[in-house]
Structures are given as C-alpha cells and as structure tokens.
Amino acid sequence: MSDIDRDKLNGYIRMVGGSIAQGFNCAISAAGEHLGLYAAMADRDSATSEELAEATGLSERWLREWLRHQTVIGHLDFDAANQRFSMCDEAAMVLADPDSPAFLGGGFDAVLAAMPSVPKVEEAFRSGLGLSYDDHGEACAHGIERLSAYTQKYQLVPQILPLVDGLVDRLRAGIQVADVGCGGALSTVTMAAAFPHSQFTAYDISTHALDRAAANVAEAGVDNVRLINPQEVPMPSDATYDLVTTFDVVHDTPFPEQLIADIRAALKDDGVWLCEDIKSFPTFEQNLEEHPMAALLYGFSVMVCMSSGLSAPGGAGLGTLGFNEEVARRMTKEAGFENFLRLDFDNPMNNYYAIRP
Ligand SMILES: C[S@@+](CC[C@H](N)C(=O)[O-])C[C@H]1O[C@@H](n2cnc3c(N)ncnc32)[C@H](O)[C@@H]1O
C-alpha cells in the first residue's frame, strides 16, 4: 500500500462517487420531470419550496430536498440571499420544453427503464445473448420516442427530406414509403400528415413500439399509415417501395446484413433509402479521444443497443457506435447499393445518408 498515490486515489473516489451520484440524478430528475416540476420552475422567474408547494399541491418538504438536489447537480440556480431557486432559459430548453431541439427529458426514462434489467444483463455477459427492446418494457420505447421527437416532428419534413434530390416532389405526388424500425412512429406520422397522397407502412419488431405507434397514428388522425410487425408479415421482396427510411435502427438490429438486403429487395431501382444512424468514428481510439458523447453512447450500447443487436442467437451486436459512416458505406455496397451520400444536416448525435441502388 505504500506505493499508493493518495491524490490519484482521491481522484478515483471522487470519480466513482460521481458515477454513483449520477444514478440518483437520473432517478430524481425523472421523478421531477413526471411531476411537472421542471415546467413549473421554467414558468416562473424563481421560487421558494413553499411557493412551489402552493403552486403544485405537492409536499413542501419533498420539494425542498428536490430543489436542493437539483441545485447541487447544476440543473437549478440558488439565490442564497433570498433563499430562492430558479431555472435559466438554457436549462429550461434541455429539461422543461419537449418541443425544444435541446430537450433531453426522455433520456431519464430510457435510463431508468434499463436499470431493472441489470440482473438480466449480468446473465447476458455469461450467455452472450442480449435483451430485445421489448425485454425492457414499455417505458424504454416511450423514452426513446421522446428523445427523437424533436427531429422527427420539427426537422424531418422541412429540413431533412429536402436534402434528398427530388424526394419531396415524389412524396407530394404520392409514393409508397416504408419506415422500418419505426418505434413510436412519430417519423411516419409526421411524413404521412405532410404528404397525404403517399402511403406509409411502418414496421417494427417491438410490440411496445407498435403500441406507441398505434396511439400516435390515432392521435394524429392520419389514414395513410399502416403498422406491421415484420416477424408476422415480412417486408415485400418485390421492389415495392419508392422510399425506405430507418431512424437509428441498423446499429440495433440483430441481423443488419439481412435488414440491409431486405431493404434493397423492397426498394424500387429508382428508389432511395434515407438512413439515420449514430455519428461515430471508425476506431475506439478516436471515439475515446474525440467523441463528445462517447460515455453516453457506450452506456446506451451495453444496456440497450448492443444488447438488442445480440438478442437473437448469432446476432451481430454492432452496438450504438457500430454503424458509423465507414461501416455503412461498406455494408450497403456489399448489399448492392451503388450510390451513398452523407447529407449535409448538422446533428450532434446522428448522420443522415441517402443510399440508392
Ligand atoms: C432506437 S429504436 C428507434 C425507433 C425510432 N425509429 C426512433 O427514431 O425513435 C430502434 C427500433 O428498431 C426496431 N428494430 C430493430 N430491428 C428491427 C428490424 N429488423 N425490423 C424492424 N424493426 C426493428 C426496434 O424494435 C426499435 O423499436
């Protein structure tokens, strides 16, 4: 023990203590989010715990501890002279406004949904077999839907689709579209509402995702969307679709080579595959040194994405960072796609590709 560097040891104690604290941060922030506390704080310049209790009808003592916790972790600010808590506009965009491009609120639910799976994940380390999306329960599907909601509701139609040559005109005129791995189908519903002459088929293998999708289709009142589980009715292999979309699906799926081949077979020769997938570097060394979100993405990978990719025997388990541009170019070329274009759309998390036969 005499060789132990005390400063280094203290550094590790602080770091690991911080990791443990982050587990609590997610749980307590999720509770606050569900109770509408971020929205309540964003609505007022500042508040005491008594004022917040008055406004929300919740217990003052619990609110006081929540406010203190949220201040200590940096979500809120505290004016000691007046004993008042507040939320700055920037924090409100990330925590309180689901329609903001910076909103991350759904992420707490996705993390919490994965937590009860720890014993199953331990077993997965032994067996090699991961958990499917459905193994995590409904909350995971909902959390992921909320995380991707802004892009799908507000950016997909006005900003992303126009980057694909000629696509918007074809959608307006009326084409056949498959949204594969649709999740809650916000992408499908948004496109279906914008392009009523086109027909949309949304595929997902998760029953929780398809339940969310059915609710979103009903709420939007669109009649040009049908939902299909491809394990029951496989995608057609006779060049049916003019457009196939995948939003963060290929890195998750157990058999990406098969999925890409299925997309090729389902796509017309003059069709296009719009593929969104996680932005990452080709090597771990680069992700370690340069990826600003590597910790978050490797966390998602072990608990959700790689696990999903290993949820069937022989699954590829690409992982969250495993379908980067280099891999995407190679795998799509091997499947017979000749034309690969990365679209010029700035997003911190994802790349967008227009891939054509
Ligand atoms: C990360 S989620 C993305 C969901 C949605 N596209 C979004 O952006 O919110 C990936 C989805 O792909 C689905 N999935 C994975 N492999 C699939 C396959 N081969 N066919 C259809 N869906 C698949 C999963 O069930 C899950 O709902």
The ligand as an SDF file (V2000), in Angstrom:
LIG
                    3D

 27 29  0  0  0  0  0  0  0  0999 V2000
  -33.5240    3.0200  -31.3460 C   0  0  0  0  0  0  0  0  0  0  0  0
  -35.1040    2.4910  -31.7660 S   0  0  0  0  0  0  0  0  0  0  0  0
  -35.5560    3.7810  -32.9150 C   0  0  0  0  0  0  0  0  0  0  0  0
  -37.0300    3.9370  -33.0560 C   0  0  0  0  0  0  0  0  0  0  0  0
  -37.4830    5.0780  -33.9600 C   0  0  0  0  0  0  0  0  0  0  0  0
  -37.0780    4.8860  -35.3230 N   0  0  0  0  0  0  0  0  0  0  0  0
  -36.9540    6.4070  -33.4290 C   0  0  0  0  0  0  0  0  0  0  0  0
  -36.1130    7.0190  -34.0890 O   0  0  0  0  0  0  0  0  0  0  0  0
  -37.4030    6.8310  -32.3500 O   0  0  0  0  0  0  0  0  0  0  0  0
  -34.8350    1.1230  -32.8620 C   0  0  0  0  0  0  0  0  0  0  0  0
  -36.1150    0.4080  -33.2510 C   0  0  0  0  0  0  0  0  0  0  0  0
  -35.8260   -0.5230  -34.2990 O   0  0  0  0  0  0  0  0  0  0  0  0
  -36.6140   -1.6800  -34.0930 C   0  0  0  0  0  0  0  0  0  0  0  0
  -35.9940   -2.7650  -34.8810 N   0  0  0  0  0  0  0  0  0  0  0  0
  -34.7990   -3.3410  -34.6950 C   0  0  0  0  0  0  0  0  0  0  0  0
  -34.5690   -4.2570  -35.6520 N   0  0  0  0  0  0  0  0  0  0  0  0
  -35.6360   -4.2300  -36.4810 C   0  0  0  0  0  0  0  0  0  0  0  0
  -35.9920   -4.9380  -37.6740 C   0  0  0  0  0  0  0  0  0  0  0  0
  -35.1910   -5.8650  -38.2080 N   0  0  0  0  0  0  0  0  0  0  0  0
  -37.1630   -4.6480  -38.2680 N   0  0  0  0  0  0  0  0  0  0  0  0
  -37.9920   -3.7150  -37.7400 C   0  0  0  0  0  0  0  0  0  0  0  0
  -37.7200   -3.0310  -36.6000 N   0  0  0  0  0  0  0  0  0  0  0  0
  -36.5540   -3.2800  -35.9910 C   0  0  0  0  0  0  0  0  0  0  0  0
  -36.6060   -1.8350  -32.5780 C   0  0  0  0  0  0  0  0  0  0  0  0
  -37.6610   -2.6530  -32.1290 O   0  0  0  0  0  0  0  0  0  0  0  0
  -36.7390   -0.3940  -32.1080 C   0  0  0  0  0  0  0  0  0  0  0  0
  -38.0770   -0.0050  -31.9540 O   0  0  0  0  0  0  0  0  0  0  0  0
  1  2  1  0
  2  3  1  0
  2 10  1  0
  3  4  1  0
  4  5  1  0
  5  6  1  0
  5  7  1  0
  7  8  2  0
  7  9  1  0
 10 11  1  0
 11 12  1  0
 11 26  1  0
 12 13  1  0
 13 14  1  0
 13 24  1  0
 14 15  1  0
 14 23  1  0
 15 16  2  0
 16 17  1  0
 17 18  1  0
 17 23  2  0
 18 19  1  0
 18 20  2  0
 20 21  1  0
 21 22  2  0
 22 23  1  0
 24 25  1  0
 24 26  1  0
 26 27  1  0
M  CHG  2   2   1   9  -1
M  END
$$$$
